[in-house]
């Protein structure tokens, strides 16, 4: 979307007589939408990282105590926990 905004801005600069300030596809709108989409992607990546971290921790603990479960159980459990609000606390 940023690329489209740049192209539209170049077009508007090159053809000032065809620029419509109230048009549907303003460069600023496209950039705002791109920022919104990137923020959602970052948030999803952070959630995925939390799920993977928790799944690895659950698997590790399960192996230590001799818990045998079907494959993928740790990942499904971790995903459910993160969706319910679990967040890993990092302590130094």
Secondary structure, DSSP 4 states (H G I P E B T S, - for coil): -HHHHHHHHHHHHHTGGG--TT-S--HHHHHHHHHHHHHHHHHHHHHHHHHHHHHHHHHHHHHHHT----TTHHHHHHHHHHHTT-------
